[in-house]
Each structure stands twice: as C-alpha cells, then as structure tokens.
Amino acid sequence: QLRWFVLDEDYQGLGIGKKLIESALSFCNEKNYGRVFLWTVSNLETARYLYKKYRFTLTEEKPNFEWTGERLVEERWDLDLSDRK
C-alpha cells in the first residue's frame, strides 16, 4: 500500500509528483510486488489524474464524514504490476 503520497502545494506542478510515483512504482517492481493500492479522496483531481495516467484503477468508494465534518468520498485505486514486467 502506498501511504501518504502527499506533496506540499508550493511544489505542485513541478513534476515532483510524477517522479515520486515513478520512484515508488520502480521500487515495487524491483521487489516483485504483484499489485499496489492507495487511498485518496475524490476531490483531489490532480492526484486522481496522476493515478489514471499510471494505469491505477478505481476499485472502491466509500463516504467519510469524520475528517472534515462534511461528506468526502474516499477512493481506493489499485494497480496490477504483474503485466508491467
């Protein structure tokens, strides 16, 4: 599971997120992981774009009212690494 894939707003749009995800996926491939997943929330459009670009698939959604007191939709994104080798 990728955890805390977060980039400070001051550094967004510089290609750092792309490098981070490529580094994480490279590590996963080197370790022969068969799949990887992450959780995000639906309103993080830039992050969702990046996950789609790297062929992650949205596999689960669930509402969350605990973090902000307002409705958020948590999303699980999965990537099968077995076809990338």
Wavefront OBJ file of the C-alpha trace (Angstrom):
o trace
v 0.000 0.000 0.000
v 1.307 3.419 -0.913
v 0.827 5.590 2.114
v 0.901 9.354 2.454
v 1.630 10.203 -1.145
v 1.356 13.928 -0.411
v 3.082 16.913 -1.973
v 3.108 20.409 -0.446
v 1.069 22.857 -2.524
v 4.138 25.068 -3.055
v 5.778 22.255 -5.026
v 2.826 21.058 -7.080
v 3.013 21.414 -10.853
v 6.785 20.942 -10.996
v 6.810 17.261 -11.982
v 7.759 16.126 -8.487
v 4.602 14.027 -8.048
v 5.374 12.219 -11.296
v 8.919 11.480 -10.130
v 7.670 10.297 -6.738
v 5.139 7.884 -8.197
v 7.656 6.589 -10.743
v 10.150 6.010 -7.935
v 7.549 4.206 -5.823
v 6.473 2.004 -8.733
v 10.081 1.259 -9.617
v 10.672 0.131 -6.030
v 7.564 -2.066 -6.161
v 8.718 -3.647 -9.416
v 12.228 -4.269 -8.042
v 10.673 -6.031 -5.043
v 8.452 -8.085 -7.399
v 5.225 -6.874 -5.845
v 2.240 -8.172 -7.764
v -0.002 -5.206 -7.060
v -0.131 -1.916 -5.235
v -3.006 0.213 -3.996
v -3.625 3.578 -2.433
v -6.467 5.553 -0.919
v -7.313 9.135 -1.813
v -10.385 11.354 -1.777
v -12.457 12.246 -4.805
v -11.861 16.000 -4.662
v -8.100 15.656 -5.278
v -8.415 15.934 -9.054
v -4.706 16.332 -9.811
v -3.812 13.241 -7.798
v -6.584 11.251 -9.482
v -5.272 12.351 -12.892
v -1.815 11.064 -11.954
v -3.167 7.707 -10.780
v -5.121 7.292 -14.010
v -2.030 8.207 -16.035
v -0.118 5.373 -14.376
v -2.987 2.941 -15.020
v -4.345 2.655 -11.496
v -7.994 1.608 -11.493
v -10.656 2.957 -9.152
v -11.881 -0.128 -7.276
v -13.776 1.145 -4.249
v -15.537 4.241 -2.957
v -16.905 4.998 0.489
v -18.259 8.121 2.150
v -16.382 9.657 5.046
v -17.804 12.297 7.370
v -15.182 12.002 10.133
v -12.237 14.010 8.811
v -13.870 17.332 7.976
v -17.431 17.073 9.261
v -18.524 17.249 5.640
v -19.032 14.429 3.179
v -15.859 13.229 1.454
v -15.672 10.237 -0.823
v -12.674 8.027 -0.129
v -11.408 6.116 -3.141
v -9.233 3.037 -3.410
v -7.058 2.828 -6.527
v -5.343 -0.443 -7.488
v -2.575 -1.244 -9.954
v -1.713 -4.744 -11.162
v 2.072 -4.841 -11.541
v 2.280 -8.370 -12.945
v 1.697 -7.130 -16.513
v 4.422 -4.450 -16.258
v 7.385 -6.799 -16.050
l 1 2 3 4 5 6 7 8 9 10 11 12 13 14 15 16 17 18 19 20 21 22 23 24 25 26 27 28 29 30 31 32 33 34 35 36 37 38 39 40 41 42 43 44 45 46 47 48 49 50 51 52 53 54 55 56 57 58 59 60 61 62 63 64 65 66 67 68 69 70 71 72 73 74 75 76 77 78 79 80 81 82 83 84 85
